[in-house]
Amino acid sequence: MPDLAFQAPATLEELTSCLRLAGPDTYLLGGGTDLVIRLRERGVTRGTLIDLTGVAGLDRVRADDAWIHVGANVTYAQLADHPLVRADLPCLAQMAEQVGSAQIRNMARLPGNLANASPGGDAIPCLLALQAQAEILDGTGAAAWRTVPELVTGIGRTTLRPGEAIIGVRIPRPGRLQRSAYGKIGMGARTRVVIANLSLALVLEYDPDPRRILGARVALGSAAPVAFRSAVAEALLQGAAPTPALAQDLAEALRGEVKASIGAVAIFQHKLNDVRGLALDLFEQLFAGEY
């Protein structure tokens, strides 16, 4: 890539200056696990590469009263092992530890999944169920927050414009009643080193006394061009007590959602069994020994 100019901002102010001059041939480098492949596939040899990995302050997880903040340079390996994430956002930790190989987890970051907008992006349904917001910095120095549906609009399509960069993600701090779980199934393997053929995130508010699910967010990935929440499954869980019958009903409801999404396309029919199995597995994780 001999004609690619390289910029390595060290501060948000320097990044803002780089973004101010960005155009259609400007590329943002985070982990690079997808970008390098894409540049090679497209034969890109000209333009500007902005390396975000050295920007100070974007390499940490922190919390305030309302939010848990994940900087753009926090890797999946760091997310999977972070004590705050594991304690407060178990589905995010589970998702992170299932991303690719150890080498990929040591390089890849959340903004890459969002910016690439792949239907198989591991993080997207998880962030959707957690009601996450991405922080977007532009070339004027202004920062704005966008939800996952506001950001990811189609296969490989987002609302990001030239001169905008995702510099972090924030997630509402969970209350004491929140429980969450994430799982995926890939072609040829259960989780590791595979692109998700079906992924599922459950985020529930559950009061063990009187054994009622007070709220539910259920998000499916790799079942449509864009990850989506299942209103049918959420309504089913709302106000219900966890029982084996409810687990079966959830599995069937999600199977119906996926069936409606994939239609009669033969190569996608395995997703019907995939989502049913995932639903039963995650329900068992969340309520083991309680029903």
DRENFI-346243 format. One line per 10 residues: number of its first residue (from 1); for each residue x, z, y of N, C-alpha, C. Coordinates in pm, whole numbers, always signed. Atoms other than C-alpha are relative to their C-alpha. Example, Ala and Ser with C-alpha at 12.3 -4.5 7.8 and 13.67 -1.06 7.14 Angstrom:
DRENFI-346243
1> +89/+0/-119/+1230/+780/-450/+90/+0/+120; -82/-6/-119/+1367/+714/-106/-77/+73/+109
//
This chain:
DRENFI-346243
1> +84/+0/-118/+0/+0/+0/+89/+0/+125; -104/-3/-103/+275/-100/+247/-52/+0/+142; +51/+8/-136/+52/-155/+552/-102/+108/+33; +88/-113/-28/-146/+167/+532/+74/+102/+86; -56/-105/-85/-65/+395/+823/-43/+136/-54; +26/-132/+58/-45/+761/+722/+2/+104/+110; +8/-108/-96/-157/+1055/+935/-23/+131/-74; +8/-130/+68/-119/+1420/+836/-23/+110/+102; +29/-105/-98/-294/+1648/+1086/+19/+139/-61; -25/-135/+47/-201/+2015/+1062/-102/+99/+54
11> +101/-87/-59/-483/+2159/+1273/-129/-78/+18; +127/+67/-27/-848/+2086/+1344/+8/-83/+127; -16/+77/-123/-746/+1972/+1691/+70/-134/-29; -70/+124/+37/-503/+1718/+1542/-90/-90/-82; +94/+80/+79/-767/+1608/+1293/-102/-67/+92; +94/+58/-95/-1012/+1555/+1580/+61/-121/+69; -67/+113/-65/-759/+1331/+1753/+9/-120/-93; -6/+110/+97/-717/+1125/+1436/-139/-63/-18; +135/+51/+20/-1094/+1094/+1390/-48/-80/+120; +42/+69/-121/-1135/+981/+1750/+35/-149/-7
21> -47/+139/+9/-946/+661/+1665/-41/-67/-130; +35/+53/+132/-1101/+610/+1321/-97/-117/+10; +89/+115/+9/-1275/+288/+1226/-38/-27/-143; +43/+32/+137/-1415/+113/+918/+113/-5/-101; -114/+7/+92/-1065/+79/+771/+80/+130/+0; -61/-133/+7/-989/+452/+799/-49/+71/-125; +34/-67/+125/-981/+650/+475/+47/+145/+6; -31/-142/-1/-988/+1028/+434/+48/+43/-137; -61/-44/+125/-765/+1180/+168/-12/+151/-14; +5/-142/+35/-852/+1515/+14/+77/+18/-129
31> -69/-7/+129/-779/+1554/-355/+55/-135/-43; -47/+135/+32/-745/+1176/-392/-35/-48/-138; +27/+39/+138/-880/+1170/-747/-92/-121/-9; +85/+119/-4/-1142/+910/-653/+53/-105/+97; -41/+93/-105/-994/+758/-338/+110/-94/-46; -112/+84/+42/-671/+631/-491/-48/-110/-93; +55/+101/+92/-862/+456/-770/-78/-105/+76; +84/+93/-74/-1106/+303/-524/+84/-95/+85; -86/+86/-81/-832/+171/-296/+68/-105/-87; -65/+96/+91/-659/+10/-593/-100/-105/-48
41> +102/+93/+49/-981/-142/-726/-38/-103/+106; +40/+90/-108/-1063/-293/-387/+117/-78/+57; -117/+71/-51/-709/-411/-327/+29/+29/+146; -20/-36/-140/-690/-224/+3/+149/+16/+28; -142/-9/-38/-349/-272/+167/+19/+26/+148; -10/-23/-144/-429/-221/+535/-98/+108/+44; +88/-102/-54/-581/+53/+741/+75/+129/+28; -58/-131/-33/-521/+421/+814/-49/+103/-101; +31/-107/+95/-508/+708/+568/+22/+134/+70; -11/-133/-61/-581/+1056/+710/+1/+103/-112
51> -17/-102/+103/-452/+1331/+483/-53/+134/+53; +62/-125/-45/-676/+1639/+519/+63/+124/-62; -42/-114/+82/-482/+1858/+278/+88/+100/+74; -85/-93/-74/-252/+2011/+540/-67/+67/+117; +70/-59/-115/-519/+2113/+791/-15/+151/-22; -1/-147/+13/-482/+2487/+848/-142/+55/+0; +126/-72/+1/-771/+2714/+762/-107/-56/-91; +102/+62/+86/-954/+2481/+523/+24/+28/-147; -38/-26/+138/-804/+2630/+208/-47/+135/-51; +43/-134/+40/-1004/+2949/+174/-151/+8/-19
61> +141/-38/+16/-1335/+3096/+62/-19/+130/+77; +25/-122/-77/-1481/+3352/+300/-151/+21/+10; +142/-33/-10/-1813/+3526/+356/-27/+76/+129; +51/-83/-107/-2009/+3661/+648/-136/+54/-43; +126/-62/+39/-2347/+3832/+658/-100/-99/-59; +103/+96/+39/-2543/+3512/+606/+48/-107/-98; -47/+117/+73/-2317/+3257/+436/+128/+29/-79; -130/+11/+66/-2039/+3197/+186/+56/-137/+39; -62/+122/-51/-1802/+2937/+334/+112/-44/-94; -104/+58/+85/-1587/+2707/+120/+69/-109/+80
71> -74/+99/-75/-1317/+2517/+306/+20/-128/-78; -10/+132/+62/-1266/+2149/+239/+120/-13/-92; -119/+12/+84/-926/+2209/+78/+3/+100/-116; +10/-88/+118/-1044/+2465/-179/-24/-88/-122; +12/+84/+119/-993/+2302/-519/-104/+57/-96; +93/-47/+102/-1231/+2323/-812/+62/+112/-83; -66/-107/+76/-974/+2535/-996/-9/+132/+75; +11/-121/-80/-975/+2784/-709/-143/+52/+3; +140/-40/+2/-1355/+2786/-698/-35/+69/-132; +34/-53/+132/-1381/+2849/-1072/+54/+142/-20
81> -65/-129/+21/-1149/+3151/-1050/-27/+101/+111; +13/-89/-115/-1254/+3299/-716/-98/+113/-33; +87/-113/+38/-1401/+3650/-766/-133/+2/+75; +124/+2/-75/-1659/+3613/-488/-95/-107/-53; +82/+109/+54/-1782/+3280/-626/-54/+38/-136; +43/-37/+135/-1795/+3409/-981/-108/+109/+3; +96/-110/-7/-1988/+3719/-876/-132/-41/+66; +119/+29/-80/-2230/+3574/-621/-62/-136/-29; +47/+137/+22/-2258/+3206/-715/+46/-49/-137; -51/+36/+133/-2207/+3184/-1092/-20/-147/-35
91> +18/+141/+33/-2354/+2834/-1115/+109/-87/+63; -107/+76/-65/-2090/+2709/-869/+131/+14/-77; -119/-21/+81/-1812/+2866/-1074/-9/-75/-132; +18/+73/+126/-1957/+2719/-1395/+19/-150/+21; -18/+142/-30/-1977/+2375/-1236/+147/-33/+19; -139/+29/-33/-1621/+2396/-1104/+89/+0/-124; -85/-7/+118/-1473/+2493/-1441/-29/-112/-100; +33/+112/+89/-1641/+2191/-1605/+41/-136/+60; -40/+126/-62/-1500/+1929/-1366/+127/-53/-66; -116/+72/+49/-1266/+1688/-1545/+99/+83/-79
101> -110/-68/+67/-930/+1802/-1675/+59/+105/+92; -66/-101/-83/-712/+2088/-1552/+71/-66/+117; -71/+69/-108/-509/+1835/-1351/-96/-40/+111; +98/+40/-100/-822/+1706/-1178/-52/+122/+75; +50/-121/-67/-952/+2057/-1107/+100/+57/+98; -104/-48/-90/-620/+2140/-943/+15/-88/+125; -10/+90/-114/-660/+1847/-702/-133/-24/+69; +128/+42/-56/-1028/+1763/-651/-68/+114/+75; +67/-95/-87/-1249/+1932/-391/-146/-41/+19; +143/+25/-18/-1621/+1960/-306/-30/-120/+91
111> +37/+111/-88/-1621/+1712/-12/+11/-137/-65; -14/+129/+66/-1505/+1431/-239/-126/-39/-75; +126/+26/+69/-1817/+1460/-456/-109/-43/+97; +103/+30/-98/-2040/+1457/-149/+24/-135/+67; -30/+123/-72/-1862/+1173/+29/-10/-123/-89; +7/+114/+92/-1847/+951/-281/-143/-27/-47; +142/+14/+32/-2217/+1013/-358/-24/-69/-133; +22/+54/+134/-2187/+928/-726/-119/+69/-65; +111/-65/+72/-2503/+989/-933/+50/+103/-101; -57/-92/+98/-2273/+1166/-1180/+84/+111/+61
121> -79/-104/-64/-2114/+1396/-922/-40/+139/-48; +30/-132/+57/-2090/+1740/-1082/-55/+97/+103; +32/-102/-98/-2120/+1937/-760/-135/-21/+67; +115/+30/-85/-2418/+1762/-602/-127/+75/-41; +120/-78/+35/-2708/+1912/-805/+17/+149/+18; -27/-143/-18/-2543/+2253/-793/-15/+38/+148; +10/-28/-143/-2507/+2241/-414/-143/-17/+50; +140/+21/-37/-2861/+2107/-385/-84/+123/-34; +77/-118/+40/-3005/+2401/-581/+38/+123/+80; -46/-115/-78/-2796/+2645/-377/-32/-14/+148
131> +36/+27/-140/-2928/+2494/-50/+123/-2/+90; -126/+8/-74/-2574/+2422/+64/-10/-96/+118; -13/+89/-116/-2485/+2258/+393/+147/-37/+17; -136/+48/-25/-2179/+2047/+470/+28/+2/+149; -40/+1/-140/-1992/+2093/+797/+74/-131/+29; -53/+132/-34/-1915/+1757/+958/+68/+8/+136; -76/+7/-125/-1645/+1721/+1226/+13/-145/+43; -18/+137/-48/-1631/+1412/+1447/+112/-8/+103; -113/+24/-90/-1383/+1260/+1690/-14/+59/+138; +16/-70/-128/-1529/+1444/+1989/+33/+148/-13
141> -21/-142/+24/-1454/+1778/+1829/-128/+76/-30; +127/-65/+29/-1822/+1848/+1771/-17/+15/-151; +28/-25/+142/-1928/+2000/+1439/-150/+16/-18; +143/-7/+31/-2271/+1971/+1279/-15/+28/-148; +27/-33/+139/-2430/+2086/+955/-105/-96/-55; +98/+84/+67/-2611/+1856/+711/-25/+54/-140; +34/-38/+136/-2797/+1951/+397/+39/-113/-95; -33/+103/+99/-2728/+1764/+74/-93/-120/+10; +87/+118/-14/-3042/+1545/+107/+24/-77/+130; -31/+69/-125/-2947/+1467/+467/+130/-78/-9
151> -132/+63/+9/-2596/+1368/+361/+5/-111/-104; -9/+95/+111/-2632/+1190/+26/-132/-76/-10; +124/+79/-10/-2882/+903/+45/-17/-105/-109; +11/+101/+105/-2808/+672/-249/+129/-7/-79; -121/+16/+79/-2550/+554/-500/+112/-48/+92; -111/+34/-87/-2228/+558/-300/-37/-7/+147; +44/+9/-139/-2427/+595/+23/-20/+140/+58; +17/-125/-72/-2411/+879/+272/-27/-31/+147; +19/+16/-144/-2488/+936/+638/+129/+21/+78; -129/-11/-69/-2118/+984/+714/+33/-129/+71
161> -40/+115/-79/-1997/+751/+987/+151/-1/+17; -144/+0/-32/-1643/+634/+1067/+29/+102/+110; -32/-103/-98/-1478/+915/+1256/-65/+133/-30; +56/-129/+42/-1659/+1192/+1064/+67/+46/-129; -62/-57/+119/-1507/+1425/+807/-70/+129/-39; +54/-127/+50/-1647/+1702/+587/+114/+101/-2; -107/-100/-7/-1440/+2011/+667/-36/+129/-72; +37/-119/+75/-1632/+2265/+464/-144/-5/-46; +136/-15/+52/-1946/+2371/+284/-39/+147/+15; +47/-138/-3/-2156/+2681/+343/-126/+13/-85
171> +109/-28/+94/-2405/+2838/+103/-62/+134/+40; +62/-129/-35/-2662/+3109/+185/+43/+110/-97; -37/-111/+85/-2549/+3446/+58/-120/+42/-85; +114/-33/+86/-2762/+3537/-242/-42/+145/+15; +49/-137/+8/-2981/+3842/-254/+30/+60/-137; -35/-69/+125/-2945/+4097/-531/-80/-50/-119; +85/+47/+109/-3220/+3930/-736/+33/-142/-46; -28/+140/+35/-3064/+3584/-750/+84/-10/-128; -76/+37/+119/-2945/+3443/-1082/+14/-151/+0; -18/+146/+2/-2801/+3098/-1136/+84/-42/-119
181> -76/+57/+111/-2661/+2874/-1406/+6/-151/+16; -23/+145/-8/-2526/+2520/-1437/+51/-50/-134; -53/+63/+119/-2465/+2287/-1728/-5/-150/+11; +2/+146/+2/-2392/+1925/-1799/+31/-49/-141; -33/+67/+125/-2368/+1686/-2090/+57/-136/+37; -63/+129/-24/-2134/+1388/-2091/+9/-81/-127; -10/+90/+116/-2086/+1091/-2318/+118/+39/-86; -107/-24/+96/-1888/+1188/-2624/+55/+142/+0; -49/-137/-4/-1827/+1550/-2525/-101/+85/+73; +99/-90/-59/-2022/+1855/-2420/+23/+17/+150
191> -24/-25/-142/-1851/+1927/-2089/+129/-62/+50; -130/+23/-61/-1482/+1870/-2042/+39/-147/+6; -62/+131/-19/-1313/+1557/-1910/-100/-113/-19; +101/+104/+9/-1635/+1360/-1893/-77/-6/+130; +93/+16/-110/-1857/+1219/-1624/-138/+43/-52; +128/-53/+45/-2196/+1388/-1639/-100/-112/-24; +113/+88/+28/-2468/+1188/-1810/-131/+70/+32; +117/-78/-41/-2710/+1466/-1728/+52/+138/+40; -40/-134/-42/-2659/+1786/-1529/-121/+73/+55; +115/-82/-38/-2888/+2074/-1443/+51/+129/+64
201> -31/-126/-67/-2868/+2365/-1200/-129/+79/+19; +113/-91/-19/-3107/+2661/-1200/+43/+114/+91; -23/-113/-90/-3117/+2910/-913/-133/+73/+13; +126/-75/+8/-3381/+3181/-958/+10/+133/+72; +14/-137/-48/-3497/+3494/-783/-86/+73/-104; +70/-66/+111/-3595/+3733/-1062/+0/+151/+20; +16/-145/-9/-3730/+4087/-1038/-27/+53/-141; +20/-49/+137/-3683/+4263/-1375/-113/+100/-12; +116/-88/+1/-3955/+4506/-1278/-89/-40/+117; +80/+11/+122/-4226/+4372/-1309/+25/-127/-83
211> -33/+116/+82/-4043/+4087/-1492/-71/-127/+52; +60/+119/-61/-4142/+3806/-1257/+107/-82/+69; -85/+93/-73/-3959/+3499/-1131/-66/-23/+136; +59/+2/-133/-4020/+3521/-759/+25/-131/+73; -31/+127/-64/-3863/+3189/-665/+90/-80/-91; -79/+85/+89/-3699/+2891/-833/+41/-128/+73; -49/+131/-44/-3483/+2595/-736/+68/-65/-120; -45/+71/+121/-3420/+2344/-1014/+44/-139/+40; -54/+129/-43/-3195/+2044/-952/+59/-77/-117; -48/+89/+106/-3118/+1750/-1179/+99/-101/+58
221> -97/+102/-35/-2813/+1523/-1159/+12/-102/-110; -17/+110/+96/-2743/+1190/-1329/-130/-40/-66; +130/+40/+53/-3115/+1142/-1386/-68/-100/+91; +54/+92/-99/-3175/+920/-1083/+116/-44/+89; -109/+39/-90/-2971/+739/-817/+53/+114/+85; -40/-116/-79/-2964/+1066/-620/-50/+126/-71; +45/-127/+57/-2978/+1425/-749/-127/+45/+71; +126/-41/-59/-3320/+1576/-694/-46/+133/-57; +62/-123/+47/-3511/+1901/-719/-131/-32/-69; +122/+21/+76/-3794/+1924/-967/-110/+94/+49
231> +112/-81/-49/-4109/+2044/-792/-87/+50/-115; +81/-38/+116/-4288/+2051/-1128/+59/+123/-68; -65/-113/+67/-4034/+2285/-1287/-1/+124/+89; -1/-115/-90/-4015/+2505/-980/-137/+67/+6; +136/-57/-1/-4393/+2548/-970/-31/+72/-131; +23/-62/+130/-4396/+2627/-1342/+64/+139/-6; -73/-126/+9/-4140/+2906/-1302/-50/+104/+100; +42/-91/-106/-4282/+3055/-983/-105/+100/-49; +94/-106/+36/-4447/+3389/-1058/-11/+29/-148; +12/-16/+146/-4394/+3362/-1435/+96/+107/-52
241> -90/-90/+72/-4241/+3611/-1676/+82/-81/-99; -82/+74/+95/-3949/+3487/-1888/-41/+29/-143; +40/-11/+140/-4067/+3424/-2243/+52/-123/-74; -37/+121/+74/-3971/+3184/-2523/-94/-116/+30; +94/+107/-30/-4287/+2988/-2442/+30/-63/+136; -34/+54/-132/-4184/+2953/-2077/+126/-88/-9; -120/+82/+18/-3842/+2824/-2185/-36/-137/-56; +44/+127/+58/-4010/+2557/-2398/-77/-84/+103; +77/+72/-102/-4247/+2467/-2115/+93/-60/+105; -98/+52/-96/-3954/+2431/-1876/+71/-122/-55
251> -70/+112/+62/-3771/+2206/-2119/-88/-125/-3; +91/+115/+6/-4076/+1984/-2160/-30/-55/+139; +25/+46/-137/-4143/+1972/-1786/+117/-84/+51; -117/+76/-45/-3788/+1857/-1717/+16/-129/-80; -2/+123/+79/-3805/+1609/-2002/-94/-103/+60; +95/+90/-64/-4112/+1462/-1834/+54/-56/+131; -59/+46/-125/-3930/+1442/-1500/+103/-109/-26; -103/+99/+31/-3638/+1257/-1655/-62/-127/-56; +67/+117/+57/-3867/+1026/-1852/-60/-87/+110; +58/+75/-111/-4046/+928/-1532/+109/-69/+82
261> -109/+55/-81/-3712/+866/-1362/+68/-118/-68; -77/+105/+67/-3541/+653/-1628/-88/-110/-56; +89/+102/+53/-3849/+464/-1746/+30/-32/-145; -19/+43/+139/-3806/+262/-2064/+139/-55/-26; -135/+53/+17/-3437/+177/-2018/+64/+64/-124; -42/-51/+131/-3301/+210/-2371/+127/+84/+6; -130/-70/+0/-2947/+320/-2285/-8/+138/+63; +14/-129/-64/-3082/+618/-2092/-87/+97/-80; +96/-84/+71/-3318/+757/-2357/+61/+129/-52; -64/-123/+47/-3061/+1011/-2476/-16/+113/+103
271> +14/-102/-103/-3112/+1191/-2143/-122/+89/-24; +119/-80/+27/-3452/+1310/-2267/+34/+122/-85; -44/-113/+82/-3293/+1523/-2537/+103/+84/+73; -103/-73/-75/-3001/+1613/-2310/-62/+105/+91; +56/-93/-97/-3219/+1771/-2044/-77/+111/-70; +72/-103/+74/-3431/+1953/-2299/+97/+106/-51; -100/-94/+50/-3123/+2109/-2458/+62/+83/+112; -59/-73/-111/-2971/+2200/-2123/-96/+106/+54; +98/-95/-52/-3291/+2365/-2003/-8/+125/-87; +7/-115/+92/-3310/+2585/-2314/+128/+82/+7
281> -127/-71/-8/-2940/+2671/-2291/+8/+86/+126; -14/-72/-126/-2952/+2771/-1924/-102/+114/+11; +101/-107/+1/-3274/+2969/-1964/+50/+118/-82; -53/-106/+85/-3109/+3164/-2244/+115/+73/+73; -107/-64/-76/-2802/+3227/-2023/-57/+99/+102; +54/-80/-109/-3018/+3367/-1745/-79/+122/-49; +90/-106/+44/-3246/+3584/-1957/+33/+51/-140; -37/-45/+134/-3054/+3666/-2275/-30/+148/-19; +33/-138/+32/-3189/+3983/-2432/-113/+60/+81; +107/-54/-86/-3473/+4016/-2179/-137/-51/-38
291> +133/+46/+43/-3752/+3841/-2366/-1/-20/-150
//
